[in-house]
Amino acid sequence: MNNIKLVETVADISYIAGYKQHYSGNSRFDIAEFILWAKEFEKIHKDTDWYNEDYMLTIELYANEKIKQALADKSIFD
């Protein structure tokens, strides 16, 4: 996996999460979670041709789904 691409994916996910005001209350946990999400995204899309797919739409949909799951998981434990 290309480290530059992974860093870009982490940045994109972090930006989207910030825009959505997603914050667990523990920034270290959130950063670790965003890194895991980015690794998963890169694994899922390792063969995606980004010339034929809309990267920004895809990463936004992915991040929004992960945020929704994180909020659902949090509500289970509250």
N, C-alpha and C positions, 0 to 999 in steps of 0.2 A: 504494500500500500504506500502510495506517495505521501510523505509527511506534509508537504506543502498543501496538497489537496485536503488532507485530514484537518490541518489547521484552519483552512478556509471554511470547511464544513462546520467545525466547532464555532468559528466566528459567526457564520450565518445563523446557526441554531441559537447561539447566545443573543444575537441581535433580535431575532424573532421572539425569543422568550422575554427579553427586556421590553420590547414593544408591547407584548401582551401582559406585561407586569407580572410575569410568573416568577415568584420568589418563595422558596420554602421556609425562609427564615434562617437558613444556613448556607452561606455562599459557597463554602468548600464542598458541601454536598451537591449543590446545584452545578458547580463546575465539573465535578466528577461525573455527574449524571449526563451533562451535555457532551462530555468526551465519549462516554459509552454510546450515547445516541448517535454521535457522528461516526464512530467506528461501525455501528450497525448499519447506518445509512450507506456508508462507503462499501460495505460488504454486499448489501442488497443491490447496489447500483454499480458494481465493479465492471459490468459489461454494458452499461447504458451508454448509448451514443448521444452525447449532449448536444450534438449538432442537429439531431432530429427530435430531441425531447427538451421541454422547457425546464431548465434546472431550477430557476427561482420558484416556479409554481410547485415543482416536485418537493423541494426542500421545505417550502412553507406548509404544504399539506402534511408532510411527514412531521415537522416540528409541532404543528398544531395538534396532531393526533397524539404525539408523545406527551404534550402538556396536558391534554384532556385526560389521558391515562394516569398521569402523575397526580392530577387533582382528584380523580376518582379513587386512586389508591390511598391518598391522604385522607379522604373523607371516611374511608373504611376504618382507619385507625383513630379518628377523632371521636 
